[in-house]
């Protein structure tokens, strides 16, 4: 897919204003699929191929002060670093959860998914399973998140996309093998050794103590959940997880199910909801959300 230029999005926005519609940029097509559920009829959602493009559009001098345009983004590590981008006009985000996946996981959506897939088990036990799974996955994603944060801060160019987390999570102890993780991540990078990477990660732990959801990436949490769920299930119920249920909890399938299970009532309690409503008040009569949300 050819990357569009910010000026092309600006042109689309101008055409949208002719029809009195708000113009809301989101990061990608999966975000558009999610937000379509909540968007007002007179809101035009436009996937923008990443938040850097969204920032470039919102910072276009021609658009400053013109109502009706906004961008909804995942902040990732901008929350941790208190990045200057947070002050961008018309940039909408959640100031607690760094991405949409973690907003989903901060709701009862996972419990809803688990009790519908594992319907033959007691509801209370399923909800306990969901809590345990979330706790363990967040803990492991935080440990992995230090490596991501370090790469973000120092721009080492480490590729995380092709990394298989199942290779570095011990199934017996549910611990992240930090040494193996560092070695795998630095295999193709001559600029830093695995030993230096680990030392820098230890320094980050002093600056940013664990138990902070902002250290996590939601995609990592969901990936880890898919890896460890059969282990947590066996420990919790004393039996193997049903074979026909396992495919429902593979990473991509789980992500889709969480989005489908997420209810607008959950969204009302987020700071992103408050941010959007504040934008609507300042940009009247333009709307982003349906009136009944």
Secondary structure as UniProt FT lines:
FT   HELIX           6..18
FT   TURN            19..20
FT   STRAND          22..26
FT   HELIX           29..35
FT   TURN            36..38
FT   TURN            41..42
FT   STRAND          43..47
FT   HELIX           51..58
FT   HELIX           61..63
FT   TURN            64..65
FT   TURN            67..68
FT   STRAND          69..72
FT   TURN            76..77
FT   HELIX           78..81
FT   HELIX           84..87
FT   TURN            89..90
FT   STRAND          91..92
FT   HELIX           100..105
FT   TURN            106..108
FT   HELIX           109..117
FT   TURN            119..120
FT   HELIX           123..154
FT   TURN            161..162
FT   HELIX           165..167
FT   TURN            171..173
FT   HELIX           178..185
FT   TURN            186..188
FT   TURN            190..191
FT   HELIX           194..207
FT   HELIX           213..215
FT   HELIX           218..237
FT   HELIX           243..246
FT   HELIX           247..249
FT   HELIX           251..261
FT   HELIX           264..267
FT   TURN            268..269
FT   HELIX           271..282
FT   TURN            283..285
FT   TURN            291..292
//
